[in-house]
Amino acid sequence: MLNQDGLLDIATAQNRSRSGMYSGLNSSFRYDEGGLYARVIDKPAMDCVAKGISIKGDDDKEICDDFDRLKLIQVLQDAARFIDLSGGAVIVPIIAGRAYKSFITPFNPNTQYKIDSLRVYPISDFSPSGDKYTDANNPKFDMPMFYNWNNVTIHESRMIAIKGMPFSSMNVQANPFQGRVTAAKKMEAVNAYYDAVSLTLKVLERKQQAVYTMQGLADALLTDKQNQTTDGEQTVRARINFVDNVRSLLSSVVIGGGDGTKESTGDEFVINDLSLSGIKDAVVIQESRVSADTGIPVTVLFGQSANGLNATGESDWKNYYSTLTAIQSMLRPAIERIVAMLAGQIGIKGLADNWKIEFNPLPDTDEKSDAEIAKLTAEANKIEADAINTIYSMGITDDSHIVEYMKSKNLFGYAEDVSKAEAASYANETA
């Protein structure tokens, strides 16, 4: 049942039609629905390597050319999606001319080979099978040697596994590469947002509630009960239908006025208009929750402009870049492994001994862009602080008047929590 004003339901995302815990399977189902469910997964996965990868030491650009041939960027983006949705990913290099039965043998980098393609799968498609490494001096000690993969046994050396966010030591999985399904929490937050929007629509539907006070209603129904008839009920229904029909056609209602006595005042028809105050803020709360649980700024998810003194949205973008660089860190070991395998192919001259991979700068993260952002932020802060300080000096203290003034001057968004003293001080500091 919806609360009286609906605001608590919206703010807390109660009465969910899609409630419940989200497993990896449920997260995949939600992802397939598209919309915001897919965007919270796709956006970081696409952006983290959108600008490409460079290799320091690949002077002839042979390896980078192979990146294009093997569609490495798309492979890494899919891997990033699986990290979210499955808790990890596995990239399997397919060697040209080799049968599937060769997967069971360890990969030998000293043989002549050519990588035909790179296939990427969720970690859930792989399960440990058979023996483990027993040599304590081996870096792979106690790790599985083989995995079951789509009815095929594959040696671990032919897998390039990418582990997702780790579990606590109290929740160790059988698969050593299995991480947390981080998409589950993201889907729950998106679900709460959708429910908040749905509940908002229900509140809007109830914004105007018509109340028809019908004279003689109780007597009519009581008479029906005493006489075991429905004549009174039918009369009541006919009157209600008449009122509804007239209101629908003419947007007006004609009702009886009674006989003029105090005891008989006739029918009454009243429309109660419910307040919508706070509904927008309640939805914004859920938007902020989605942003917090996904690491994606509201400006990116919903296309909204930054408000207040942070008019450039610099802090949002900085936080988002931290999210993207975290994904890059998880992908880096896999990329290094792929580069090493590509360098050993037939016809490749190889790389310099000190080679390393470099992610090309994300948008607006180079020094020049950072300086521009800082400059714009300082200018925005200065203009707004000056504006608020000027307004207070004019003697304008009413919020609505301040808003009107700033809109008329095409100034930045009004920060409601800024006092006169704070505005004056900030304006002087940024002068």
C-alpha positions, -999 to +999 in steps of 0.1 A: +000+000+000+013+035-009+019+059+020-005+088+024+018+113+006+039+087-013+072+105-004+085+079+020+078+052-005+097+071-032+127+081-010+131+045+003+120+027-029+095+006-009+068-015-025+091-026-053+077-046-081+112-058-089+125-062-054+149-089-042+186-097-041+204-097-073+226-127-083+249-127-112+221-144-133+195-119-123+220-091-131+225-105-166+187-106-171+184-070-160+213-060-183+196-076-212+165-053-206+187-024-216+180+012-205+198+023-173+204-013-163+227-017-193+241+019-192+256+015-157+276-015-170+284-004-206+294+032-199+325+025-177+334-006-198+334+014-230+351+045-216+380+028-198+398+019-231+379+041-255+410+062-263+431+031-271+463+016-258+499+024-268+531+003-263+563+020-254+590-001-271+568-011-301+588+011-325+575-006-357+539-005-344+536-042-353+519-051-320+496-021-321+486-032-357+478-066-343+455-049-317+434-037-346+434-071-363+423-089-332+398-061-321+415-059-287+397-028-276+363-045-281+376-076-264+387-056-233+354-038-232+335-071-232+359-083-205+351-052-184+314-060-187+319-096-176+340-084-146+308-066-135+282-091-145+301-123-136+328-114-112+356-120-137+365-127-173+387-151-193+403-142-227+412-173-247+437-168-276+427-191-305+458-204-322+455-207-360+453-243-373+450-259-338+422-282-330+402-278-298+419-309-284+451-289-282+436-268-254+445-295-229+482-292-236+502-263-220+509-233-242+545-234-255+557-199-264+588-214-281+568-231-309+558-213-341+523-200-337+499-173-349+470-160-329+439-161-350+415-144-327+408-135-291+376-149-274+363-135-242+340-153-218+325-147-183+344-164-155+313-184-147+319-205-178+351-220-163+353-243-133+385-259-119+391-295-128+417-321-120+451-316-106+467-286-089+503-274-089+521-291-060+555-275-062+557-250-034+584-231-053+561-226-082+543-192-083+512-211-093+514-234-062+480-248-052+464-233-083+443-255-107+461-268-137+429-275-158+395-260-161+362-273-176+351-248-203+320-255-225+325-293-224+362-288-232+392-293-208+416-263-211+450-259-196+453-228-174+483-215-195+459-210-224+436-188-203+441-152-197+420-147-166+409-114-152+397-114-116+370-091-105+368-073-071+379-097-044+359-114-018+368-112+019+389-141+033+357-154+049+341-160+015+367-178-007+354-192-039+363-226-055+375-207-086+405-187-077+397-161-103+361-156-092+354-121-078+323-103-066+294-097-089+296-059-086+267-055-110+243-069-084+245-038-062+243-015-093+212-032-105+196-029-071+202+009-071+189+012-106+158-008-097+152+015-067+154+045-091+129+030-115+106+022-086+109+057-073+099+070-108+070+046-109+058+056-075+061+092-085+037+086-114+012+070-089+014+100-067+008+123-097-023+102-106-036+108-071-027+145-072-064+155-075-089+134-055-126+141-061-149+138-031-186+135-038-208+139-007-242+125-016-272+133+005-292+103+016-264+078+008-264+060+041-303+059+042-304+044+007-279+016+015-295+009+049-329+006+033-315-019+008-301-040+037-333-039+056-355-048+027-329-071+010-331-052-022-306-033-044-329-005-055-310+021-034-276+009-045-287+012-081-299+047-075-266+056-059-246+042-088-268+060-113-261+093-095-224+087-094-223+077-131-242+109-139-217+131-121-188+113-137-203+116-172-212+153-168-177+161-154-160+143-183-181+161-209-183+196-195-156+197-169-183+209-145-207+192-121-243+200-114-256+187-080-286+192-058-286+221-033-310+206-007-341+223+007-322+252+023-325+240+059-294+235+081-301+198+083-303+194+046-276+211+027-277+189-004-249+171-023-214+184-023-186+179-048-150+188-038-117+183-054-087+179-030-054+190-046-025+172-030+008+189-026+037+176-047+063+193-026+094+172-022+087+146-049+114+158-072+139+158-043+129+122-035+137+111-070+170+130-070+180+110-039+176+078-059+196+093-088+224+100-063+222+065-050+227+051-085+257+074-090+272+064-057+268+026-062+281+027-098+308+053-096+293+071-125+284+108-121+248+119-124+259+142-152+271+112-172+242+088-164+213+113-168+228+140-189+222+167-162+244+197-158+263+203-126+247+227-102+259+251-075+294+263-070+308+232-088+294+246-120+319+227-142+313+193-126+350+188-121+348+167-090+323+144-106+346+138-135+376+133-113+357+106-094+346+090-126+382+089-139+391+071-107+365+045-115+379+041-150+415+038-139+405+011-114+391-009-143+423-003-163+443-017-134+424-049-135+428-052-172+466-043-173+480-078-164+458-094-191+470-069-217+506-074-208+501-112-212+485-106-246+513-083-257+539-109-247+521-136-267+517-113-297+554-105-296+562-142-299+543-148-331+557-157-365+571-127-383+571-103-354+604-086-348+597-083-311+597-055-285+623-036-266+633-052-233+619-023-213+585-022-231+554-013-213+518-006-221+502+028-217+466+037-217+460+067-239+447+097-218+411+098-210+391+128-221+402+160-203+427+142-181+459+155-197+477+185-181+463+210-205+427+199-199+432+198-162+444+234-163+414+244-183+390+227-160+406+244-130+405+278-147+368+273-156+360+262-121+377+292-105+359+315-129+325+299-122+331+301-084+342+337-086+312+348-107+287+331-084+303+342-052+304+378-065+268+375-076+256+362-042+276+388-023+261+416-045+226+404-040+230+404-003+245+439-003+214+451-022+193+440+007+176+411-011+172+382+013+142+363+001+151+331-017+126+335-045+138+371-052+174+359-053+166+332-078+147+356-100+175+381-099+202+355-108+180+341-136+175+376-151+212+382-151+219+347-166+241+338-136+250+304-122+228+283-100+219+297-067+235+279-037+208+280-010+232+272+018+256+301+012+252+328+039+260+365+034+292+363+053+303+331+035+296+347+001+315+379+009+345+359+022+346+335-007+343+364-032+373+381-016+394+349-015+389+343-052+394+379-062 
